[in-house]
Amino acid sequence: MIEEILRNLYKIEIPLPESPLKSLNSYVIKAQDRNLIIDTGMNREECLNAMISGLRKLAVDIKKTDFFITHLHSDHLGLVSSLATDI
């Protein structure tokens, strides 16, 4: 699920399978030159599918996107290695 919080600020709900928390809120800030993703979800297929689907719907170019991880728990940083690019 995607929710527009403010202009160019979106929340993507990322499921957290087998977790009592049920989901994580990942935030996307869209800008003309670079985008920012705040927290990513676990390194699991369900999380990756939800993230990729949300980014496609928002037309986010992952090659023009940076990441901000709020803290070092697997549900917040797990997908960074799958999403980060060399560019």
Buried (B, 14 or more C-beta within 10 A) or exposed (E): EBEEEEEEBBBBBBBBEEEEEEBBEBBBBBEEEEBBBBBBBBBBEBBBEBBBEBBEEBEBEBEBBEBEBEEEEEBBBBBBEEBBEEE
